[in-house]
Amino acid sequence: MTNVLGLDLETAENLLTAEGKPIRLVEVRSKKGGKGDDRRVIKMTETETETVVYWSAFKTEIDA
């Protein structure tokens, strides 16, 4: 399994899909639900049948 921690979600999804094993994407949010546009992988686990990728959106642009 390729380690995709910290990668943007699209790149991580493409890398893991190329390996041929099904992936499941799970979004993780804080209770406040801050708005973000930079989707990053924060955790991943692997079972016999699939790779589970946990991701969250981060706000990386500062409002002026």
RAHUBEL-V984303 format. One line per field, one symbol per residue. ss: DSSP state (@ for helix, = for strand, . for the rest). psi: psi as a letter, one per 40 degrees, with the letter a starting at -180 (. if undefined). A space follows every 50 residues. Layout:
BEGIN
ss->???
psi->???
END
This chain:
BEGIN
ss->.......=@@@@@@@@@@....=====..........=========.... ========......
psi->hhheheiiddddddddddeehiihhhhhiiddfihieghiheiiihadei hhhhiihihehhh.
END
